[in-house]
Amino acid sequence: MLTLEPWRRNLYAVAIAQFIALGGGNLVFPFMPFYVKELGVTDPGAVALWSGLLGTSTGAMLFVFSPIWGSLADRFGRKPILLRAYLGAMVTMTLQGLAQNVWQLVVLRALQGMFVGTIPAATALVATSTPRERVAYALGLLQMALFSSQFVGPLVGGSLAASIGFRPTFLATSGFYLLSFLLVFTLVEERFQRPTAEERGSFVGNLRLVVDRRPLLVLIGFVFFLNAGPSFVRPIIPLVVESFDVAASAETLSGVAFAAMALTSALAALSASRVSARVGYRYALALATLGAGAAYLPVAIADNVLSFILLIGVVGLFSGAMMPTINALIDSWAPVGRQASAFGLAGSAMALAFAVAPLTGGAVASAAGVHASFLVVGAVMLAVGVAVLALVREAEEKAPEPTEAAGEIGSH
């Protein structure tokens, strides 16, 4: 890896680190509703609501802090902010394994959202250190690593929790974040020229430079909806699996369901840049969103665990292409030197989806049943796909550098 071009070495190191870290983070998702039960919640409806609240607490803090970390990354470098996120995740995951009641778990998930945010940090680091003509490929590969972690993590996590218990699995997750920290610390080289006080501007000024670009603001709005779909159904999937009353462990089969969606999403992310090169980012994003919306609908009528897992896999074939495509659009519209601020705002929109969608999904599942949730999210994603065609624009060239430049960063 050390003989590669610097941007390739950075890309591969960050992608591997994200795969390890998020794979570890995804160990806990298949059994989180069951961990809620272990902490004393027994009513099925209450379990669904508490599971949604766990996602909401994390997302709410990510929503507040993602723009702050993004602005700090434009000031001090993207690599230090990513390293900070790995350390924050390591500490909070350890503490979650020691929680004594469900309220402690909610607070610790909120602290995780406050101190983590590896996805926007890693995205900004890769985007700003990659040559312009290879950004779409690099972001697609990074997204493939993310989805691959969502494939391996739940698959291993469900089986691991069934064999060694929930609490030791949280401790194992902390070790994965530590390994990612060491990998980025030793292998990633960021060519970052720290801006002067006059160049870097204020936190509010940095955000205003991003928000003032209407096409970029529209894209950030769509980031919310694209992440709301998977977040809406994530706490419900284990409950759907459990409702089939199968002989195998519900934890293990939940891990298989998450893994199926993640595997097909990884394949879609890998091919997203090729599709975008042929039809353009706008049409590629609309196709992926409309396809995901249509794919969610038949999941609602799955009558056995096998058909449910297969249909969830079909959803992944479309939803996996959405984020690498919109991330490339965001990078193309972001002012030079303010990419991390742009991705920080996108991370905030993503976090808002993490905050609102799980709780909404849990409420819908509690009121109308777990299967009805897939009809709701399918209809919403179809509407979003139509809106993409109407509102999203392609950037003809890289957005010009702002008046108060942040200095030369990476290859941009």
VOPAGU-2260 file (C-alpha; in pm, 1 decimal, decimal comma):
REM VOPAGU-2260
SITE   aa  ch    i         X         Y         Z
SITE  MET   A    0       0,0       0,0       0,0
SITE  LEU   A    1     295,1     232,6      72,3
SITE  THR   A    2     406,2     227,3    -294,9
SITE  LEU   A    3      70,1     353,7    -419,5
SITE  GLU   A    4      -3,0     709,0    -524,3
SITE  PRO   A    5     -78,7     916,3    -211,4
SITE  TRP   A    6    -445,8     962,0    -296,7
SITE  ARG   A    7    -491,6     589,7    -357,5
SITE  ARG   A    8    -314,1     502,0     -33,4
SITE  ASN   A    9    -539,9     743,0     154,7
SITE  LEU   A   10    -850,2     608,6     -16,5
SITE  TYR   A   11    -775,2     243,7      52,2
SITE  ALA   A   12    -664,1     311,7     410,6
SITE  VAL   A   13    -975,5     514,6     492,0
SITE  ALA   A   14   -1203,8     263,5     316,7
SITE  ILE   A   15   -1053,6     -26,9     511,0
SITE  ALA   A   16   -1067,8     169,9     836,0
SITE  GLN   A   17   -1433,6     256,4     775,3
SITE  PHE   A   18   -1511,2    -105,2     691,5
SITE  ILE   A   19   -1356,4    -218,6    1020,6
SITE  ALA   A   20   -1507,1      59,7    1232,6
SITE  LEU   A   21   -1858,4      51,6    1089,9
SITE  GLY   A   22   -1851,6    -325,3    1071,7
SITE  GLY   A   23   -1787,0    -316,5    1443,7
SITE  GLY   A   24   -2056,6     -54,7    1495,1
SITE  ASN   A   25   -2305,5    -265,6    1302,2
SITE  LEU   A   26   -2244,3    -566,0    1526,7
SITE  VAL   A   27   -2501,9    -426,6    1770,0
SITE  PHE   A   28   -2792,7    -342,9    1537,8
SITE  PRO   A   29   -2944,5    -691,1    1498,5
SITE  PHE   A   30   -2983,9    -737,1    1872,8
SITE  MET   A   31   -3054,4    -381,9    1993,2
SITE  PRO   A   32   -3429,3    -445,9    2044,8
SITE  PHE   A   33   -3339,6    -763,0    2234,9
SITE  TYR   A   34   -3087,7    -571,2    2447,8
SITE  VAL   A   35   -3372,5    -332,7    2532,9
SITE  LYS   A   36   -3566,7    -634,8    2656,2
SITE  GLU   A   37   -3270,0    -748,5    2866,6
SITE  LEU   A   38   -3264,9    -405,5    3028,3
SITE  GLY   A   39   -3620,6    -456,6    3154,6
SITE  VAL   A   40   -3864,9    -355,8    2876,2
SITE  THR   A   41   -4106,8    -641,3    2800,0
SITE  ASP   A   42   -4410,1    -501,4    2613,9
SITE  PRO   A   43   -4361,4    -547,7    2234,6
SITE  GLY   A   44   -4497,7    -201,8    2154,2
SITE  ALA   A   45   -4272,7     -43,2    2414,4
SITE  VAL   A   46   -3972,2    -231,1    2276,1
SITE  ALA   A   47   -4043,4     -86,2    1930,1
SITE  LEU   A   48   -4070,5     267,5    2070,4
SITE  TRP   A   49   -3755,3     239,3    2282,5
SITE  SER   A   50   -3565,2      95,1    1986,0
SITE  GLY   A   51   -3672,6     394,4    1780,3
SITE  LEU   A   52   -3575,0     633,4    2060,9
SITE  LEU   A   53   -3223,5     486,5    2067,2
SITE  GLY   A   54   -3178,6     581,6    1703,3
SITE  THR   A   55   -3336,5     920,5    1763,6
SITE  SER   A   56   -3103,3    1006,3    2051,3
SITE  THR   A   57   -2795,9     933,2    1839,6
SITE  GLY   A   58   -2931,7    1116,2    1537,0
SITE  ALA   A   59   -3032,3    1426,1    1733,7
SITE  MET   A   60   -2676,9    1477,5    1860,0
SITE  LEU   A   61   -2527,6    1404,8    1518,0
SITE  PHE   A   62   -2762,1    1666,7    1373,0
SITE  VAL   A   63   -2631,8    1932,9    1611,8
SITE  PHE   A   64   -2262,3    1845,7    1606,1
SITE  SER   A   65   -2194,3    1735,7    1245,7
SITE  PRO   A   66   -2172,3    2094,3    1107,7
SITE  ILE   A   67   -1946,3    2190,1    1398,9
SITE  TRP   A   68   -1704,3    1905,2    1335,5
SITE  GLY   A   69   -1719,1    1979,0     961,1
SITE  SER   A   70   -1623,3    2342,5    1011,7
SITE  LEU   A   71   -1341,7    2241,7    1247,1
SITE  ALA   A   72   -1217,9    1995,9     983,3
SITE  ASP   A   73   -1189,5    2281,6     729,6
SITE  ARG   A   74    -985,0    2471,3     987,1
SITE  PHE   A   75    -759,6    2202,9    1134,5
SITE  GLY   A   76    -768,9    1915,1     885,8
SITE  ARG   A   77    -997,7    1622,4     811,7
SITE  LYS   A   78    -766,8    1350,7     943,1
SITE  PRO   A   79    -763,1    1479,0    1307,2
SITE  ILE   A   80   -1142,9    1500,5    1308,7
SITE  LEU   A   81   -1175,1    1143,4    1179,4
SITE  LEU   A   82    -932,4    1018,4    1444,9
SITE  ARG   A   83   -1133,5    1201,3    1711,0
SITE  ALA   A   84   -1450,0    1029,2    1588,3
SITE  TYR   A   85   -1293,0     684,1    1618,5
SITE  LEU   A   86   -1181,4     751,8    1976,2
SITE  GLY   A   87   -1525,2     885,8    2070,5
SITE  ALA   A   88   -1691,7     574,5    1931,7
SITE  MET   A   89   -1451,1     346,4    2117,1
SITE  VAL   A   90   -1531,8     504,3    2453,9
SITE  THR   A   91   -1909,2     529,6    2410,3
SITE  MET   A   92   -1945,3     173,5    2278,8
SITE  THR   A   93   -1758,7      41,3    2583,1
SITE  LEU   A   94   -1993,1     228,3    2814,7
SITE  GLN   A   95   -2304,0     102,3    2631,8
SITE  GLY   A   96   -2198,0    -251,0    2714,9
SITE  LEU   A   97   -2204,4    -152,6    3083,0
SITE  ALA   A   98   -2552,1      10,3    3081,1
SITE  GLN   A   99   -2779,3     -95,1    3366,9
SITE  ASN   A  100   -3113,5      34,8    3236,1
SITE  VAL   A  101   -3266,1     155,2    2912,8
SITE  TRP   A  102   -3239,6     525,3    3003,5
SITE  GLN   A  103   -2863,6     491,4    3050,0
SITE  LEU   A  104   -2846,6     329,0    2708,5
SITE  VAL   A  105   -3039,1     619,7    2551,4
SITE  VAL   A  106   -2802,9     874,3    2709,0
SITE  LEU   A  107   -2496,2     682,7    2591,4
SITE  ARG   A  108   -2633,0     657,5    2237,5
SITE  ALA   A  109   -2680,5    1036,0    2248,2
SITE  LEU   A  110   -2318,6    1080,6    2361,0
SITE  GLN   A  111   -2212,7     859,3    2073,1
SITE  GLY   A  112   -2389,0    1093,0    1831,6
SITE  MET   A  113   -2218,9    1391,6    1994,3
SITE  PHE   A  114   -1863,0    1262,5    1963,3
SITE  VAL   A  115   -1864,6    1032,0    1658,8
SITE  GLY   A  116   -1966,6    1115,7    1298,1
SITE  THR   A  117   -1710,7     905,6    1110,5
SITE  ILE   A  118   -1902,5     901,5     780,9
SITE  PRO   A  119   -1894,8    1277,6     694,4
SITE  ALA   A  120   -1537,8    1302,5     825,9
SITE  ALA   A  121   -1417,4    1012,0     611,0
SITE  THR   A  122   -1612,1    1136,4     307,8
SITE  ALA   A  123   -1458,8    1484,7     331,1
SITE  LEU   A  124   -1108,7    1342,0     379,0
SITE  VAL   A  125   -1137,7    1120,2      70,3
SITE  ALA   A  126   -1308,1    1385,0    -146,3
SITE  THR   A  127   -1046,5    1652,0     -74,0
SITE  SER   A  128    -743,0    1427,4    -128,1
SITE  THR   A  129    -858,9    1267,1    -455,1
SITE  PRO   A  130    -803,0    1410,9    -806,2
SITE  ARG   A  131   -1116,5    1572,7    -946,9
SITE  GLU   A  132   -1163,7    1314,2   -1222,0
SITE  ARG   A  133   -1154,2    1023,5    -973,0
SITE  VAL   A  134   -1384,3    1159,6    -701,2
SITE  ALA   A  135   -1692,5     964,8    -813,1
SITE  TYR   A  136   -1492,2     640,8    -816,5
SITE  ALA   A  137   -1337,8     715,0    -476,2
SITE  LEU   A  138   -1668,8     799,7    -309,1
SITE  GLY   A  139   -1829,5     492,6    -463,2
SITE  LEU   A  140   -1553,0     273,0    -323,1
SITE  LEU   A  141   -1587,3     437,7      18,1
SITE  GLN   A  142   -1962,6     380,3      12,4
SITE  MET   A  143   -1905,5      18,8     -90,8
SITE  ALA   A  144   -1685,6     -23,8     217,2
SITE  LEU   A  145   -1965,7     122,5     428,9
SITE  PHE   A  146   -2225,9    -114,0     288,7
SITE  SER   A  147   -1987,0    -408,3     310,6
SITE  SER   A  148   -1947,1    -330,8     679,7
SITE  GLN   A  149   -2324,9    -336,5     709,2
SITE  PHE   A  150   -2317,1    -680,5     547,6
SITE  VAL   A  151   -2047,5    -833,3     767,9
SITE  GLY   A  152   -2129,3    -650,6    1091,8
SITE  PRO   A  153   -2491,9    -761,9    1141,5
SITE  LEU   A  154   -2417,9   -1111,8    1015,1
SITE  VAL   A  155   -2138,4   -1156,1    1267,4
SITE  GLY   A  156   -2309,4    -949,7    1535,5
SITE  GLY   A  157   -2626,6   -1157,5    1543,5
SITE  SER   A  158   -2433,0   -1480,3    1579,4
SITE  LEU   A  159   -2183,7   -1328,2    1824,2
SITE  ALA   A  160   -2459,9   -1195,3    2050,2
SITE  ALA   A  161   -2631,2   -1534,8    2044,3
SITE  SER   A  162   -2308,7   -1710,3    2148,0
SITE  ILE   A  163   -2131,0   -1474,7    2393,8
SITE  GLY   A  164   -2405,2   -1230,4    2494,7
SITE  PHE   A  165   -2490,9    -869,2    2426,0
SITE  ARG   A  166   -2249,1    -692,6    2661,1
SITE  PRO   A  167   -1927,0    -859,9    2540,4
SITE  THR   A  168   -2028,4    -775,1    2182,7
SITE  PHE   A  169   -2025,1    -402,4    2268,9
SITE  LEU   A  170   -1672,1    -442,7    2405,2
SITE  ALA   A  171   -1563,2    -617,3    2084,5
SITE  THR   A  172   -1701,8    -322,6    1887,9
SITE  SER   A  173   -1475,4     -83,8    2080,5
SITE  GLY   A  174   -1173,1    -284,6    1971,1
SITE  PHE   A  175   -1267,2    -242,9    1605,4
SITE  TYR   A  176   -1280,8     136,0    1642,8
SITE  LEU   A  177    -936,0     133,6    1805,2
SITE  LEU   A  178    -796,0     -66,7    1513,1
SITE  SER   A  179    -941,0     186,9    1265,8
SITE  PHE   A  180    -784,8     471,6    1461,4
SITE  LEU   A  181    -440,4     309,8    1437,3
SITE  LEU   A  182    -483,9     239,1    1064,9
SITE  VAL   A  183    -569,2     599,5     972,7
SITE  PHE   A  184    -311,3     741,9    1211,4
SITE  THR   A  185     -25,9     542,7    1055,8
SITE  LEU   A  186    -118,9     526,8     684,5
SITE  VAL   A  187    -315,7     838,2     587,4
SITE  GLU   A  188    -124,0    1147,2     479,0
SITE  GLU   A  189    -334,0    1461,5     445,9
SITE  ARG   A  190    -181,4    1749,9     249,5
SITE  PHE   A  191    -357,0    2014,8     448,7
SITE  GLN   A  192    -243,1    2376,6     461,3
SITE  ARG   A  193    -399,4    2529,0     767,8
SITE  PRO   A  194    -571,0    2856,4     670,7
SITE  THR   A  195    -482,1    3183,1     837,5
SITE  ALA   A  196    -730,4    3359,4    1063,5
SITE  GLU   A  197    -834,0    3583,1     772,7
SITE  GLU   A  198    -876,0    3291,5     532,3
SITE  ARG   A  199   -1067,7    3050,7     750,6
SITE  GLY   A  200   -1351,9    3285,3     842,9
SITE  SER   A  201   -1604,7    3212,1    1118,0
SITE  PHE   A  202   -1810,0    2900,3    1179,6
SITE  VAL   A  203   -2125,9    3081,7    1073,0
SITE  GLY   A  204   -1948,6    3231,7     770,9
SITE  ASN   A  205   -1829,8    2891,4     652,4
SITE  LEU   A  206   -2181,0    2751,1     674,3
SITE  ARG   A  207   -2324,1    3056,2     496,9
SITE  LEU   A  208   -2088,3    3001,6     202,0
SITE  VAL   A  209   -2235,7    2653,3     166,9
SITE  VAL   A  210   -2599,9    2738,3     235,6
SITE  ASP   A  211   -2596,7    3031,1      -8,5
SITE  ARG   A  212   -2553,1    2785,8    -296,6
SITE  ARG   A  213   -2913,4    2685,4    -362,1
SITE  PRO   A  214   -2837,3    2369,0    -564,9
SITE  LEU   A  215   -2612,8    2250,5    -281,4
SITE  LEU   A  216   -2879,4    2326,9     -22,4
SITE  VAL   A  217   -3132,3    2123,5    -225,2
SITE  LEU   A  218   -2893,6    1828,8    -230,1
SITE  ILE   A  219   -2842,9    1847,3     144,7
SITE  GLY   A  220   -3220,7    1838,5     185,6
SITE  PHE   A  221   -3238,4    1523,7     -24,0
SITE  VAL   A  222   -2971,1    1361,0     195,2
SITE  PHE   A  223   -3231,3    1361,9     472,5
SITE  PHE   A  224   -3489,4    1171,4     268,8
SITE  LEU   A  225   -3241,9     924,6     120,3
SITE  ASN   A  226   -3128,3     823,6     468,7
SITE  ALA   A  227   -3475,2     833,9     622,9
SITE  GLY   A  228   -3588,7     521,2     437,7
SITE  PRO   A  229   -3331,8     274,3     576,0
SITE  SER   A  230   -3343,5     445,0     917,7
SITE  PHE   A  231   -3723,5     414,4     923,0
SITE  VAL   A  232   -3717,0      35,5     881,9
SITE  ARG   A  233   -3393,1     -48,0    1067,3
SITE  PRO   A  234   -3545,7     -91,1    1417,1
SITE  ILE   A  235   -3841,0    -277,3    1265,7
SITE  ILE   A  236   -3652,1    -547,5    1075,2
SITE  PRO   A  237   -3569,3    -757,4    1385,9
SITE  LEU   A  238   -3932,9    -737,4    1496,2
SITE  VAL   A  239   -4054,9    -853,3    1153,2
SITE  VAL   A  240   -3815,1   -1147,4    1164,8
SITE  GLU   A  241   -3934,2   -1236,1    1513,9
SITE  SER   A  242   -4298,5   -1225,2    1398,0
SITE  PHE   A  243   -4241,8   -1519,7    1162,1
SITE  ASP   A  244   -4189,1   -1748,3    1462,6
SITE  VAL   A  245   -3911,5   -1950,1    1304,4
SITE  ALA   A  246   -3708,0   -2216,8    1477,7
SITE  ALA   A  247   -3373,2   -2043,5    1424,0
SITE  SER   A  248   -3246,8   -1761,9    1647,0
SITE  ALA   A  249   -3423,6   -1431,3    1575,4
SITE  GLU   A  250   -3096,3   -1250,3    1644,1
SITE  THR   A  251   -2913,3   -1455,9    1382,2
SITE  LEU   A  252   -3184,9   -1421,0    1118,0
SITE  SER   A  253   -3204,9   -1046,4    1181,6
SITE  GLY   A  254   -2833,6   -1032,5    1111,0
SITE  VAL   A  255   -2890,5   -1222,8     785,7
SITE  ALA   A  256   -3162,4    -975,9     680,8
SITE  PHE   A  257   -2939,0    -674,8     746,9
SITE  ALA   A  258   -2651,5    -850,2     570,8
SITE  ALA   A  259   -2861,5    -922,8     260,0
SITE  MET   A  260   -2954,0    -556,7     223,0
SITE  ALA   A  261   -2597,6    -445,7     285,7
SITE  LEU   A  262   -2446,4    -691,1      36,9
SITE  THR   A  263   -2669,5    -581,1    -249,7
SITE  SER   A  264   -2615,8    -216,8    -148,3
SITE  ALA   A  265   -2238,8    -266,3    -170,1
SITE  LEU   A  266   -2271,7    -407,2    -522,5
SITE  ALA   A  267   -2488,9    -109,2    -620,7
SITE  ALA   A  268   -2241,5     140,1    -474,0
SITE  LEU   A  269   -1957,5     -17,9    -670,0
SITE  SER   A  270   -2143,3      29,3    -998,8
SITE  ALA   A  271   -2291,5     372,3    -919,4
SITE  SER   A  272   -2005,6     569,9   -1074,8
SITE  ARG   A  273   -2035,8     377,3   -1402,0
SITE  VAL   A  274   -2409,1     440,5   -1423,9
SITE  SER   A  275   -2357,6     807,5   -1339,2
SITE  ALA   A  276   -2093,7     839,8   -1611,7
SITE  ARG   A  277   -2346,4     718,2   -1869,4
SITE  VAL   A  278   -2664,4     900,4   -1769,2
SITE  GLY   A  279   -2543,3    1176,6   -1536,5
SITE  TYR   A  280   -2569,1    1207,4   -1159,9
SITE  ARG   A  281   -2919,8    1352,6   -1165,4
SITE  TYR   A  282   -3080,2    1069,1   -1361,3
SITE  ALA   A  283   -2877,1     804,5   -1176,9
SITE  LEU   A  284   -2999,7     941,8    -843,7
SITE  ALA   A  285   -3361,7     955,3    -959,8
SITE  LEU   A  286   -3344,6     597,9   -1095,2
SITE  ALA   A  287   -3200,0     465,9    -769,3
SITE  THR   A  288   -3458,6     647,4    -555,6
SITE  LEU   A  289   -3759,2     543,0    -764,0
SITE  GLY   A  290   -3633,4     185,9    -773,8
SITE  ALA   A  291   -3590,7     176,0    -396,0
SITE  GLY   A  292   -3940,8     313,4    -344,4
SITE  ALA   A  293   -4094,2      48,8    -569,0
SITE  ALA   A  294   -3888,1    -226,3    -404,3
SITE  TYR   A  295   -4005,9    -142,4     -52,1
SITE  LEU   A  296   -4373,8    -203,4    -132,9
SITE  PRO   A  297   -4377,1    -583,9    -174,7
SITE  VAL   A  298   -4176,9    -627,6     147,3
SITE  ALA   A  299   -4500,0    -546,0     332,1
SITE  ILE   A  300   -4667,5    -865,1     208,9
SITE  ALA   A  301   -4379,7   -1107,2     273,3
SITE  ASP   A  302   -4529,0   -1406,6     456,1
SITE  ASN   A  303   -4214,3   -1596,2     553,2
SITE  VAL   A  304   -3862,0   -1510,5     659,7
SITE  LEU   A  305   -3697,9   -1627,4     335,5
SITE  SER   A  306   -3911,7   -1407,3     109,9
SITE  PHE   A  307   -3863,7   -1117,5     351,6
SITE  ILE   A  308   -3484,7   -1146,2     335,0
SITE  LEU   A  309   -3486,5   -1176,1     -45,7
SITE  LEU   A  310   -3709,0    -869,8     -85,8
SITE  ILE   A  311   -3494,6    -667,3     153,7
SITE  GLY   A  312   -3200,6    -761,6     -67,1
SITE  VAL   A  313   -3379,3    -618,6    -371,5
SITE  VAL   A  314   -3425,5    -288,8    -185,1
SITE  GLY   A  315   -3049,4    -274,8    -139,3
SITE  LEU   A  316   -2986,2    -303,9    -513,8
SITE  PHE   A  317   -3134,8      43,2    -554,9
SITE  SER   A  318   -3076,1     216,8    -222,0
SITE  GLY   A  319   -2703,1     138,5    -234,9
SITE  ALA   A  320   -2651,8     368,1    -534,0
SITE  MET   A  321   -2815,6     672,6    -376,6
SITE  MET   A  322   -2548,5     801,7    -136,3
SITE  PRO   A  323   -2234,3     773,8    -353,3
SITE  THR   A  324   -2422,8     954,8    -629,7
SITE  ILE   A  325   -2547,6    1240,3    -414,1
SITE  ASN   A  326   -2209,4    1268,1    -238,3
SITE  ALA   A  327   -2042,4    1322,7    -576,4
SITE  LEU   A  328   -2301,1    1591,1    -653,9
SITE  ILE   A  329   -2236,5    1761,5    -319,0
SITE  ASP   A  330   -1860,9    1760,7    -378,7
SITE  SER   A  331   -1909,7    1910,3    -726,4
SITE  TRP   A  332   -2117,0    2200,0    -587,2
SITE  ALA   A  333   -1918,4    2265,8    -267,0
SITE  PRO   A  334   -1686,4    2572,0    -261,3
SITE  VAL   A  335   -1319,4    2477,3    -268,1
SITE  GLY   A  336   -1181,2    2467,9      84,4
SITE  ARG   A  337   -1528,2    2426,4     235,0
SITE  GLN   A  338   -1593,1    2064,3     138,5
SITE  ALA   A  339   -1588,7    1944,2     499,0
SITE  SER   A  340   -1840,9    2213,0     593,0
SITE  ALA   A  341   -2064,0    2093,2     307,2
SITE  PHE   A  342   -2032,6    1730,8     411,2
SITE  GLY   A  343   -2083,3    1835,6     772,5
SITE  LEU   A  344   -2419,8    1987,2     678,8
SITE  ALA   A  345   -2498,1    1674,1     478,3
SITE  GLY   A  346   -2404,7    1473,9     785,4
SITE  SER   A  347   -2644,1    1688,2     985,9
SITE  ALA   A  348   -2923,6    1609,6     739,3
SITE  MET   A  349   -2829,7    1242,1     762,2
SITE  ALA   A  350   -2837,1    1264,9    1140,2
SITE  LEU   A  351   -3178,7    1430,3    1135,4
SITE  ALA   A  352   -3301,7    1129,2     939,6
SITE  PHE   A  353   -3141,8     902,2    1199,1
SITE  ALA   A  354   -3321,6    1100,7    1470,6
SITE  VAL   A  355   -3668,8    1131,2    1319,0
SITE  ALA   A  356   -3708,5     819,6    1105,4
SITE  PRO   A  357   -3646,5     541,3    1363,8
SITE  LEU   A  358   -3887,4     695,5    1612,6
SITE  THR   A  359   -4145,1     748,3    1336,1
SITE  GLY   A  360   -4094,3     392,0    1216,0
SITE  GLY   A  361   -4132,7     259,9    1567,6
SITE  ALA   A  362   -4452,0     461,1    1616,2
SITE  VAL   A  363   -4598,6     337,8    1285,7
SITE  ALA   A  364   -4505,5     -20,7    1372,6
SITE  SER   A  365   -4660,6      14,5    1717,8
SITE  ALA   A  366   -4984,0     165,6    1582,3
SITE  ALA   A  367   -5037,4     -15,9    1250,6
SITE  GLY   A  368   -4812,1    -320,5    1264,2
SITE  VAL   A  369   -4457,4    -381,8    1150,6
SITE  HIS   A  370   -4546,0    -470,4     790,8
SITE  ALA   A  371   -4733,4    -143,0     725,5
SITE  SER   A  372   -4409,9      50,0     777,2
SITE  PHE   A  373   -4274,6     -72,8     442,3
SITE  LEU   A  374   -4577,0      64,6     255,0
SITE  VAL   A  375   -4519,7     406,9     411,7
SITE  VAL   A  376   -4149,3     424,0     331,9
SITE  GLY   A  377   -4207,1     296,3     -23,4
SITE  ALA   A  378   -4459,9     568,2     -99,2
SITE  VAL   A  379   -4229,7     837,2      42,1
SITE  MET   A  380   -3929,5     721,7    -162,2
SITE  LEU   A  381   -4133,4     720,6    -484,5
SITE  ALA   A  382   -4230,6    1082,4    -417,1
SITE  VAL   A  383   -3866,6    1170,6    -344,5
SITE  GLY   A  384   -3758,2    1016,7    -676,5
SITE  VAL   A  385   -3998,8    1241,7    -865,3
SITE  ALA   A  386   -3872,7    1543,1    -669,5
SITE  VAL   A  387   -3512,5    1460,6    -763,6
SITE  LEU   A  388   -3600,0    1488,8   -1132,4
SITE  ALA   A  389   -3771,5    1821,5   -1072,0
SITE  LEU   A  390   -3520,4    1992,4    -841,3
SITE  VAL   A  391   -3167,3    1850,6    -872,2
SITE  ARG   A  392   -2917,6    2016,0   -1108,0
SITE  GLU   A  393   -2580,7    1899,1   -1237,1
SITE  ALA   A  394   -2275,9    2119,5   -1172,1
SITE  GLU   A  395   -2109,7    2203,8   -1502,7
SITE  GLU   A  396   -1774,0    2258,0   -1332,8
SITE  LYS   A  397   -1625,7    2273,7    -985,1
SITE  ALA   A  398   -1774,0    2552,6    -777,2
SITE  PRO   A  399   -1533,3    2849,3    -768,9
SITE  GLU   A  400   -1325,5    2917,5    -462,2
SITE  PRO   A  401   -1488,7    3157,0    -213,7
SITE  THR   A  402   -1350,7    3505,0    -154,0
SITE  GLU   A  403   -1202,3    3401,7     180,4
SITE  ALA   A  404   -1021,7    3093,1      55,2
SITE  ALA   A  405    -922,1    2814,9     286,4
SITE  GLY   A  406    -594,2    2742,4     110,0
SITE  GLU   A  407    -490,9    2459,8    -118,7
SITE  ILE   A  408    -610,7    2126,5      14,2
SITE  GLY   A  409    -513,1    1789,5    -126,9
SITE  SER   A  410    -556,7    1767,1    -503,3
SITE  HIS   A  411    -832,4    2032,3    -516,1
